[in-house]
Amino acid sequence: MQKNYSFTVPQVLTKQRIDKYIANFIENASRTKVQKAIDLGYVTVNGDLVKSNYLVKPEDEIEIELDYPDKQDIVPENIPLNIVFEDEYLMVINKPPSMVVHPAYKNYSGTLVNAIMYYAQQKNDSLSSLNGFERAGIVHRLDKDTSGLIVIAKDELTHRKLSEQFFNHTIKREYNAIVWGKLKKKKGEIINKLGRDKRDRKKVAVLKDTAEGGKTAITHYEVLEEFDYLSLVKLNLKTGRTHQIRVHLSHAGHPVFGDETYGGRDHHAPNLTASKKAQIKNLLEEMPRQALHAKIIGFVHPRSNEEMFFESELPDDMLSILGKIADKIKS
């Protein structure tokens, strides 16, 4: 059975290592098992991977998965990869929609990790084992149903230096999203405190500023194009909280189109005619995921110190939605 936990650290008075803290928090979880989960990357604090000696702090958001796969459960698989860039130190890959990044409960195969392991094996190439073998050098995360650019490190030094850039928020990340409605301000900033939804721990919610726990999240946005009841929006992350873009847009009344978790499959447009409702139904059937794409990533190469910048085209499903909405306006 899958065993997932998520909780917020209260106002602790004494410094405590995270492995010891979790072992005390979860019944029948030995410190050794917790340490292994941490080493394999199945424990995050505020969305970031940590080491066993990390000292917990008040309001830390901790997520734990103790039903992690063993090494023999993860096998290389011949799955095509869209490699945007590669050298001896790292790769940048354009992840398709609906591909899980890391193997986990019920998803031990068909993941990006399985594909990367096969690719590296065929080239007799290495992958960073920082944070566990099953991370296969993947430096950051994308949700299963978010498409776009993701960075892979081939050695631990490269991995560590890239991780530092993510931690310090110096990575340039730009997303494109198709959202419901038309935003009042065409350019702006969304700032809220985000934390786990107390009614559904799998979801993230906007918290009151006075609420305990949670972390401030900042998203910059700009409307690129407006349609009848949808908009194409550019988003830049100042912080990188779990589900940040999806929660911010939903809270603002403009959820990402197709996002089942945060209201994107409900109608968010006034005075819809029967024909428009039928059109929306067809578009939602074509878009079974959230219409969110990690379009641009920029960073300093950990070895050459060269500034690198990569951009990917919108995936076919998002282009199709935009094309059909534009055609309806013209007709």
C-alpha positions as a LaTeX table, in Angstrom:
\begin{tabular}{lrrr}
\hline
Residue & $x$ (\AA) & $y$ (\AA) & $z$ (\AA) \\
\hline
Met1 & 0.00 & 0.00 & 0.00 \\
Gln2 & 1.21 & 3.49 & $-0.79$ \\
Lys3 & 2.29 & 5.48 & 2.24 \\
Asn4 & 2.48 & 9.21 & 1.61 \\
Tyr5 & 2.66 & 11.88 & 4.27 \\
Ser6 & 2.70 & 15.66 & 4.20 \\
Phe7 & 2.72 & 18.04 & 7.14 \\
Thr8 & 3.90 & 21.43 & 8.36 \\
Val9 & 6.52 & 21.70 & 11.10 \\
Pro10 & 5.11 & 23.56 & 14.14 \\
Gln11 & 7.02 & 26.07 & 16.26 \\
Val12 & 9.78 & 23.66 & 17.34 \\
Leu13 & 11.98 & 24.90 & 20.15 \\
Thr14 & 15.02 & 22.67 & 19.63 \\
Lys15 & 17.08 & 21.91 & 16.53 \\
Gln16 & 16.41 & 18.45 & 15.15 \\
Arg17 & 17.63 & 16.48 & 12.13 \\
Ile18 & 14.94 & 15.71 & 9.60 \\
Asp19 & 15.55 & 11.94 & 9.64 \\
Lys20 & 15.03 & 11.80 & 13.39 \\
Tyr21 & 12.06 & 14.17 & 13.24 \\
Ile22 & 10.25 & 12.08 & 10.61 \\
Ala23 & 11.01 & 8.79 & 12.39 \\
Asn24 & 9.38 & 10.20 & 15.52 \\
Phe25 & 6.45 & 11.59 & 13.56 \\
Ile26 & 5.49 & 8.45 & 11.60 \\
Glu27 & 4.49 & 5.31 & 13.44 \\
Asn28 & 6.62 & 2.20 & 12.67 \\
Ala29 & 8.99 & 4.16 & 10.42 \\
Ser30 & 12.56 & 3.32 & 11.41 \\
Arg31 & 15.23 & 5.98 & 11.11 \\
Thr32 & 17.08 & 3.74 & 8.65 \\
Lys33 & 14.04 & 3.52 & 6.37 \\
Val34 & 13.56 & 7.28 & 6.58 \\
Gln35 & 17.23 & 7.90 & 5.74 \\
Lys36 & 16.96 & 5.64 & 2.70 \\
Ala37 & 13.87 & 7.53 & 1.53 \\
Ile38 & 15.77 & 10.82 & 1.93 \\
Asp39 & 18.80 & 9.46 & 0.04 \\
Leu40 & 16.54 & 8.31 & $-2.81$ \\
Gly41 & 14.91 & 11.71 & $-3.07$ \\
Tyr42 & 11.50 & 10.73 & $-1.66$ \\
Val43 & 11.50 & 13.46 & 0.97 \\
Thr44 & 11.15 & 17.14 & 0.11 \\
Val45 & 11.10 & 20.26 & 2.25 \\
Asn46 & 9.28 & 23.22 & 0.71 \\
Gly47 & 9.48 & 21.40 & $-2.61$ \\
Asp48 & 13.27 & 20.91 & $-2.43$ \\
Leu49 & 15.31 & 17.73 & $-1.90$ \\
Val50 & 17.31 & 17.62 & 1.34 \\
Lys51 & 19.90 & 15.48 & 3.12 \\
Ser52 & 19.37 & 13.48 & 6.32 \\
Asn53 & 21.24 & 16.07 & 8.41 \\
Tyr54 & 18.91 & 18.91 & 7.38 \\
Leu55 & 17.66 & 20.73 & 10.49 \\
Val56 & 13.90 & 21.26 & 10.43 \\
Lys57 & 12.56 & 24.78 & 10.95 \\
Pro58 & 9.14 & 26.11 & 11.90 \\
Glu59 & 6.68 & 26.23 & 8.97 \\
Asp60 & 8.72 & 23.82 & 6.83 \\
Glu61 & 6.39 & 21.93 & 4.46 \\
Ile62 & 7.56 & 18.30 & 4.48 \\
Glu63 & 6.39 & 15.67 & 1.97 \\
Ile64 & 7.33 & 12.02 & 2.33 \\
Glu65 & 6.77 & 8.91 & 0.25 \\
Leu66 & 7.83 & 5.70 & 1.97 \\
Asp67 & 6.63 & 3.29 & $-0.71$ \\
Tyr68 & 9.60 & 3.97 & $-2.98$ \\
Pro69 & 10.78 & 1.51 & $-5.65$ \\
Asp70 & 13.85 & $-0.68$ & $-5.17$ \\
Lys71 & 16.66 & $-0.53$ & $-7.69$ \\
Gln72 & 15.58 & $-3.74$ & $-9.40$ \\
Asp73 & 12.11 & $-2.23$ & $-9.98$ \\
Ile74 & 13.46 & 0.48 & $-12.26$ \\
Val75 & 14.65 & $-0.76$ & $-15.65$ \\
Pro76 & 15.88 & 1.16 & $-18.71$ \\
Glu77 & 13.20 & 1.44 & $-21.40$ \\
Asn78 & 13.53 & 2.39 & $-25.05$ \\
Ile79 & 11.32 & 5.48 & $-25.00$ \\
Pro80 & 12.07 & 8.29 & $-27.50$ \\
Leu81 & 13.53 & 11.47 & $-26.02$ \\
Asn82 & 13.35 & 14.98 & $-27.45$ \\
Ile83 & 16.84 & 16.19 & $-26.53$ \\
Val84 & 17.19 & 19.95 & $-27.00$ \\
Phe85 & 20.83 & 20.13 & $-25.87$ \\
Glu86 & 23.52 & 17.74 & $-24.70$ \\
Asp87 & 27.20 & 17.88 & $-23.79$ \\
Glu88 & 29.42 & 15.77 & $-21.53$ \\
Tyr89 & 27.98 & 17.36 & $-18.38$ \\
Leu90 & 24.23 & 17.80 & $-18.85$ \\
Met91 & 21.17 & 17.43 & $-21.07$ \\
Val92 & 18.08 & 19.57 & $-21.62$ \\
Ile93 & 15.04 & 17.52 & $-22.59$ \\
Asn94 & 11.63 & 18.61 & $-23.83$ \\
Lys95 & 9.23 & 16.42 & $-21.81$ \\
Pro96 & 5.96 & 15.51 & $-23.52$ \\
Pro97 & 2.64 & 15.87 & $-21.69$ \\
Ser98 & 1.37 & 12.94 & $-19.64$ \\
Met99 & 4.85 & 11.52 & $-18.95$ \\
Val100 & 5.68 & 10.92 & $-15.29$ \\
Val101 & 9.16 & 12.19 & $-14.41$ \\
His102 & 10.18 & 9.90 & $-11.53$ \\
Pro103 & 9.16 & 6.28 & $-10.89$ \\
Ala104 & 6.77 & 6.06 & $-7.96$ \\
Tyr105 & 3.80 & 4.07 & $-6.73$ \\
Lys106 & 1.96 & 2.53 & $-9.74$ \\
Asn107 & 4.36 & 4.33 & $-12.10$ \\
Tyr108 & 7.53 & 2.24 & $-12.09$ \\
Ser109 & 7.73 & 2.16 & $-15.89$ \\
Gly110 & 7.19 & 4.51 & $-18.80$ \\
Thr111 & 8.73 & 7.43 & $-16.92$ \\
Leu112 & 11.32 & 9.95 & $-18.00$ \\
Val113 & 13.81 & 8.21 & $-15.71$ \\
Asn114 & 13.31 & 4.88 & $-17.52$ \\
Ala115 & 13.89 & 6.63 & $-20.84$ \\
Ile116 & 17.01 & 8.51 & $-19.66$ \\
Met117 & 18.53 & 5.36 & $-18.16$ \\
Tyr118 & 18.13 & 3.52 & $-21.47$ \\
Tyr119 & 19.58 & 6.41 & $-23.46$ \\
Ala120 & 22.62 & 6.68 & $-21.16$ \\
Gln121 & 23.11 & 2.91 & $-21.23$ \\
Gln122 & 23.17 & 2.84 & $-25.03$ \\
Lys123 & 25.81 & 5.60 & $-25.10$ \\
Asn124 & 27.75 & 4.08 & $-22.21$ \\
Asp125 & 27.24 & 7.46 & $-20.55$ \\
Ser126 & 26.96 & 8.41 & $-16.89$ \\
Leu127 & 24.16 & 10.05 & $-14.92$ \\
Ser128 & 24.38 & 11.85 & $-11.59$ \\
Ser129 & 23.38 & 9.65 & $-8.65$ \\
Leu130 & 22.95 & 12.62 & $-6.33$ \\
Asn131 & 19.72 & 12.19 & $-4.34$ \\
Gly132 & 19.48 & 8.52 & $-5.34$ \\
Phe133 & 19.91 & 6.25 & $-8.34$ \\
Glu134 & 16.28 & 6.56 & $-9.38$ \\
Arg135 & 16.57 & 10.33 & $-9.91$ \\
Ala136 & 18.86 & 9.63 & $-12.89$ \\
Gly137 & 20.36 & 13.10 & $-12.73$ \\
Ile138 & 17.05 & 14.98 & $-12.92$ \\
Val139 & 17.69 & 18.32 & $-11.24$ \\
His140 & 14.14 & 19.68 & $-10.87$ \\
Arg141 & 10.53 & 18.58 & $-11.31$ \\
Leu142 & 7.66 & 19.00 & $-13.68$ \\
Asp143 & 4.17 & 17.67 & $-12.98$ \\
Lys144 & 3.12 & 14.66 & $-15.03$ \\
Asp145 & 0.64 & 16.73 & $-17.04$ \\
Thr146 & 2.93 & 19.73 & $-17.53$ \\
Ser147 & 5.03 & 19.60 & $-20.68$ \\
Gly148 & 8.31 & 21.32 & $-21.40$ \\
Leu149 & 12.00 & 21.72 & $-20.64$ \\
Ile150 & 13.77 & 19.80 & $-17.89$ \\
Val151 & 17.49 & 19.62 & $-17.03$ \\
Ile152 & 19.48 & 16.41 & $-16.47$ \\
Ala153 & 22.95 & 16.31 & $-14.85$ \\
Lys154 & 25.50 & 13.66 & $-15.80$ \\
Asp155 & 27.72 & 13.99 & $-12.73$ \\
Glu156 & 27.28 & 15.03 & $-9.12$ \\
Leu157 & 29.28 & 18.28 & $-9.30$ \\
Thr158 & 27.17 & 19.51 & $-12.22$ \\
His159 & 24.02 & 18.40 & $-10.39$ \\
Arg160 & 25.01 & 20.17 & $-7.19$ \\
Lys161 & 25.85 & 23.46 & $-8.94$ \\
Leu162 & 22.60 & 23.43 & $-10.91$ \\
Ser163 & 20.64 & 22.67 & $-7.74$ \\
Glu164 & 22.24 & 25.70 & $-6.09$ \\
Gln165 & 20.96 & 27.91 & $-8.91$ \\
Phe166 & 17.43 & 26.57 & $-8.44$ \\
Phe167 & 17.71 & 27.06 & $-4.68$ \\
Asn168 & 18.88 & 30.65 & $-5.13$ \\
His169 & 16.13 & 31.34 & $-7.73$ \\
Thr170 & 18.67 & 32.44 & $-10.35$ \\
Ile171 & 17.31 & 30.00 & $-12.94$ \\
Lys172 & 15.28 & 31.73 & $-15.64$ \\
Arg173 & 11.99 & 29.85 & $-16.10$ \\
Glu174 & 9.13 & 30.88 & $-18.31$ \\
Tyr175 & 5.87 & 29.00 & $-18.74$ \\
Asn176 & 2.99 & 29.45 & $-21.16$ \\
Ala177 & $-0.53$ & 28.58 & $-20.07$ \\
Ile178 & $-3.98$ & 28.69 & $-21.62$ \\
Val179 & $-6.26$ & 30.02 & $-18.90$ \\
Trp180 & $-9.95$ & 30.71 & $-18.47$ \\
Gly181 & $-11.26$ & 34.22 & $-19.06$ \\
Lys182 & $-9.59$ & 37.59 & $-19.59$ \\
Leu183 & $-7.38$ & 39.04 & $-16.89$ \\
Lys184 & $-8.22$ & 42.62 & $-15.84$ \\
Lys185 & $-4.57$ & 43.64 & $-15.75$ \\
Lys186 & $-2.60$ & 42.44 & $-18.77$ \\
Lys187 & 0.64 & 42.34 & $-16.82$ \\
Gly188 & 1.29 & 41.95 & $-13.12$ \\
Glu189 & 2.46 & 39.98 & $-10.14$ \\
Ile190 & 0.64 & 37.44 & $-7.97$ \\
Ile191 & 1.89 & 37.12 & $-4.37$ \\
Asn192 & 0.27 & 34.73 & $-1.92$ \\
Lys193 & 1.24 & 32.38 & 0.86 \\
Leu194 & 0.85 & 28.77 & $-0.29$ \\
Gly195 & 0.52 & 25.65 & 1.85 \\
Arg196 & $-1.15$ & 22.27 & 1.95 \\
Asp197 & $-4.94$ & 22.29 & 1.69 \\
Lys198 & $-6.24$ & 21.06 & 5.05 \\
Arg199 & $-9.27$ & 19.49 & 3.35 \\
Asp200 & $-7.18$ & 17.63 & 0.74 \\
Arg201 & $-3.49$ & 17.12 & 1.50 \\
Lys202 & $-2.75$ & 16.29 & $-2.14$ \\
Lys203 & $-3.66$ & 19.84 & $-3.09$ \\
Val204 & $-2.05$ & 23.21 & $-2.41$ \\
Ala205 & $-4.10$ & 26.20 & $-1.27$ \\
Val206 & $-3.68$ & 29.94 & $-0.80$ \\
Leu207 & $-3.41$ & 30.65 & 2.92 \\
Lys208 & $-4.20$ & 33.79 & 4.86 \\
Asp209 & $-1.16$ & 35.88 & 5.72 \\
Thr210 & $-1.89$ & 35.29 & 9.41 \\
Ala211 & $-2.16$ & 31.50 & 9.02 \\
Glu212 & 0.53 & 29.23 & 10.44 \\
Gly213 & 2.73 & 27.42 & 7.95 \\
Gly214 & 3.03 & 27.93 & 4.24 \\
Lys215 & 5.57 & 29.85 & 2.18 \\
Thr216 & 5.30 & 33.04 & 0.13 \\
Ala217 & 5.04 & 32.39 & $-3.61$ \\
Ile218 & 5.57 & 35.01 & $-6.33$ \\
Thr219 & 4.47 & 34.63 & $-9.96$ \\
His220 & 4.90 & 37.28 & $-12.67$ \\
Tyr221 & 2.43 & 37.10 & $-15.56$ \\
Glu222 & 1.76 & 38.78 & $-18.89$ \\
Val223 & $-1.16$ & 38.22 & $-21.24$ \\
Leu224 & 0.14 & 37.31 & $-24.70$ \\
Glu225 & $-3.16$ & 36.88 & $-26.52$ \\
Glu226 & $-6.87$ & 37.03 & $-25.72$ \\
Phe227 & $-9.65$ & 34.95 & $-27.25$ \\
Asp228 & $-13.37$ & 34.65 & $-26.60$ \\
Tyr229 & $-13.28$ & 32.98 & $-23.20$ \\
Leu230 & $-9.62$ & 31.88 & $-22.98$ \\
Ser231 & $-6.26$ & 33.67 & $-22.81$ \\
Leu232 & $-2.67$ & 32.70 & $-23.55$ \\
Val233 & $-0.49$ & 33.86 & $-20.66$ \\
Lys234 & 3.27 & 34.02 & $-20.10$ \\
Leu235 & 4.41 & 33.25 & $-16.54$ \\
Asn236 & 7.76 & 33.69 & $-14.81$ \\
Leu237 & 8.47 & 32.13 & $-11.43$ \\
Lys238 & 10.18 & 34.18 & $-8.74$ \\
Thr239 & 9.76 & 31.23 & $-6.38$ \\
Gly240 & 9.21 & 27.57 & $-7.15$ \\
Arg241 & 6.51 & 26.21 & $-4.85$ \\
Thr242 & 4.58 & 23.02 & $-5.54$ \\
His243 & 1.73 & 23.66 & $-8.07$ \\
Gln244 & 2.47 & 27.40 & $-7.76$ \\
Ile245 & 1.26 & 28.56 & $-11.18$ \\
Arg246 & $-1.84$ & 26.38 & $-11.12$ \\
Val247 & $-2.88$ & 27.51 & $-7.62$ \\
His248 & $-2.13$ & 31.19 & $-8.23$ \\
Leu249 & $-4.16$ & 31.31 & $-11.43$ \\
Ser250 & $-7.04$ & 29.34 & $-9.94$ \\
His251 & $-7.18$ & 31.62 & $-6.91$ \\
Ala252 & $-7.21$ & 34.63 & $-9.24$ \\
Gly253 & $-10.30$ & 33.22 & $-10.97$ \\
His254 & $-8.45$ & 32.13 & $-14.11$ \\
Pro255 & $-7.57$ & 28.45 & $-13.68$ \\
Val256 & $-5.41$ & 26.71 & $-16.26$ \\
Phe257 & $-7.65$ & 25.25 & $-18.95$ \\
Gly258 & $-8.13$ & 21.51 & $-18.43$ \\
Asp259 & $-6.70$ & 21.43 & $-14.89$ \\
Glu260 & $-8.91$ & 18.95 & $-13.08$ \\
Thr261 & $-7.31$ & 19.51 & $-9.67$ \\
Tyr262 & $-7.76$ & 23.28 & $-9.55$ \\
Gly263 & $-11.04$ & 23.92 & $-11.35$ \\
Gly264 & $-9.83$ & 24.10 & $-14.93$ \\
Arg265 & $-12.44$ & 21.68 & $-16.24$ \\
Asp266 & $-15.33$ & 23.82 & $-15.00$ \\
His267 & $-16.75$ & 26.69 & $-17.04$ \\
His268 & $-15.33$ & 30.08 & $-16.05$ \\
Ala269 & $-16.99$ & 32.30 & $-18.62$ \\
Pro270 & $-20.28$ & 34.23 & $-18.35$ \\
Asn271 & $-23.26$ & 34.08 & $-20.71$ \\
Leu272 & $-22.22$ & 30.98 & $-22.63$ \\
Thr273 & $-24.49$ & 30.01 & $-25.48$ \\
Ala274 & $-25.35$ & 26.39 & $-26.20$ \\
Ser275 & $-22.96$ & 26.37 & $-29.16$ \\
Lys276 & $-20.08$ & 27.72 & $-27.03$ \\
Lys277 & $-20.77$ & 25.13 & $-24.33$ \\
Ala278 & $-20.60$ & 22.43 & $-26.99$ \\
Gln279 & $-17.34$ & 23.88 & $-28.28$ \\
Ile280 & $-15.86$ & 23.96 & $-24.78$ \\
Lys281 & $-16.89$ & 20.34 & $-24.23$ \\
Asn282 & $-15.02$ & 19.32 & $-27.39$ \\
Leu283 & $-11.95$ & 21.34 & $-26.43$ \\
Leu284 & $-11.83$ & 19.80 & $-22.95$ \\
Glu285 & $-12.04$ & 16.33 & $-24.48$ \\
Glu286 & $-9.04$ & 17.25 & $-26.62$ \\
Met287 & $-7.16$ & 18.62 & $-23.57$ \\
Pro288 & $-7.28$ & 15.96 & $-20.82$ \\
Arg289 & $-4.49$ & 17.72 & $-18.90$ \\
Gln290 & $-3.69$ & 21.24 & $-17.70$ \\
Ala291 & $-2.64$ & 23.42 & $-20.65$ \\
Leu292 & 0.69 & 24.38 & $-19.08$ \\
His293 & 4.10 & 24.27 & $-20.79$ \\
Ala294 & 7.60 & 24.98 & $-19.43$ \\
Lys295 & 8.66 & 26.96 & $-22.49$ \\
Ile296 & 11.98 & 28.56 & $-21.54$ \\
Ile297 & 14.82 & 27.69 & $-19.19$ \\
Gly298 & 18.04 & 29.63 & $-18.68$ \\
Phe299 & 21.00 & 28.97 & $-16.40$ \\
Val300 & 24.75 & 29.35 & $-16.05$ \\
His301 & 26.57 & 26.23 & $-17.24$ \\
Pro302 & 28.17 & 24.71 & $-14.11$ \\
Arg303 & 31.48 & 23.99 & $-15.86$ \\
Ser304 & 31.98 & 26.65 & $-18.54$ \\
Asn305 & 30.16 & 29.45 & $-16.65$ \\
Glu306 & 28.48 & 30.28 & $-19.96$ \\
Glu307 & 24.94 & 31.65 & $-19.82$ \\
Met308 & 22.66 & 29.18 & $-21.57$ \\
Phe309 & 19.12 & 29.77 & $-22.77$ \\
Phe310 & 16.72 & 27.23 & $-24.29$ \\
Glu311 & 13.23 & 27.60 & $-25.72$ \\
Ser312 & 10.70 & 25.00 & $-26.87$ \\
Glu313 & 7.61 & 25.32 & $-29.02$ \\
Leu314 & 4.17 & 24.83 & $-27.55$ \\
Pro315 & 3.07 & 21.17 & $-27.78$ \\
Asp316 & 0.57 & 20.08 & $-30.41$ \\
Asp317 & $-2.40$ & 19.85 & $-28.02$ \\
Met318 & $-2.04$ & 23.47 & $-26.87$ \\
Leu319 & $-1.45$ & 24.71 & $-30.42$ \\
Ser320 & $-4.57$ & 22.87 & $-31.55$ \\
Ile321 & $-6.71$ & 24.52 & $-28.84$ \\
Leu322 & $-5.39$ & 27.98 & $-29.71$ \\
Gly323 & $-5.90$ & 27.38 & $-33.42$ \\
Lys324 & $-9.51$ & 26.29 & $-33.01$ \\
Ile325 & $-10.36$ & 29.21 & $-30.72$ \\
Ala326 & $-8.78$ & 31.67 & $-33.18$ \\
Asp327 & $-10.70$ & 30.12 & $-36.09$ \\
Lys328 & $-13.97$ & 30.47 & $-34.19$ \\
Ile329 & $-13.30$ & 34.18 & $-33.65$ \\
Lys330 & $-12.57$ & 34.72 & $-37.34$ \\
Ser331 & $-15.63$ & 32.80 & $-38.52$ \\
\hline
\end{tabular}
